[in-house]
Amino acid sequence: MHQKIKVGILGGAGYTGGELIRLLLLHPHVSISFVHSKSNAGNPIYDVHQDLLGSSELCFTDSIETPVDVLFLCLGHGESKKFLEENNLSSSVSIIDLTNDFRLRANAKKGERNFIYGLPEMNLDAIKEAKNIANPGCFATAIQLGLLPLAAEGELNDVYTTGITGSTGAGQSLSATSHFSWRANNIQAYKTLQHQHVLEIHQSLEQTQHNKAIKVNFVPWRGDFTRGIFVSSTLSSKKSLEELYTIYTSYFENAPFTIVSKKQISLKQVVNTNKCLIHLEKENDMLVVHTAIDNLLKGACGQAIENMNIMYNLERTAGLLLKSTAF
């Protein structure tokens, strides 16, 4: 019997915070000590996350209540770095940060804290020994999982990637492109070739392919749905489809959430799960790698919980055995 892990959540009022609370309430080895939100302090969490009505009587707080074992930071980008500068946390508290503040090696050290890039399919051994985790970005997770097996074989060259994401990827604050009236029956490319996740993607792929330069040309799209990411990456490969499937299944042999499918995949298969589905298609020497994840789970809080499980030597699937909303 594992002792309960005491966790705190900062930024608990957003989409990611809400999903993190929902999953941790049901986690067999976790106790939520506090959920922080200045603007909602004193209010029940179900006032904001209405799906939690009847699940918990926890209220938001505007204080940082310690001691906790793990602190999840579900803040805006740049705010985690600021938080750690302004708060003298005990070194015994582990940080799992869901912003982009510490993902790049150049930014991975803050004071005495060293942040490990939390992509379990690539950094499993380092995560086991880590005290602080930089959780990957959602698009970065989907794209990297589709390409890492090829990088490990030294097979990557120029990659052309398109990916479409749901409106929850933009966060809870409304903007012109997150209103229902704009999203309905509409799609749009944005941040073409300039998305912030490309830097961490290049870092991971080059690390895996022994620092050989790789160029990922990425065009993200805003989609007419609430959650999920579907990515298609196109590149050249001389290997047969059977050889490629062998490479992929071998690479992910011990990754419980990453499934390689010989059948076509769809977004609804992964929504509300911590899964990443991968499907390969090939025409002559051109290979297309399709990947699908839930941006809020495998692309954010589900992966954060998976990292916590690994850090505490729990089953990687603890609290994450979820069925998709496929129908």
Secondary structure, 3 states (H helix, E strand, C coil): CCCCEEEEEECCCCHHHHHHHHHHHCCCCEEEEEEECHHHCCCEHHHHCHHHCCCCCCEEECCCCCCCCEEEECCCCCHHHHHHHHCCCCCCCEEEECCCCCCCHHHCEECCEECEECCHHHHHHHHHCCCEEECCCHHHHHHHHHHHHHHHCCCCCCEEEEEEECHHHHCCCCCCCCCHHHHCCCCEECCCCCCCCHHHHHHHHHHHCCCCCCCEEEEEEECCCCCCEEEEEEEECCCCHHHHHHHHHHHCCCCCCEEEECCCCCHHHCCCCCCEEEEEEEECCEEEEEEEECCCHHHHHHHHHHHHHHHCCCCCCCCCCCCCCCC
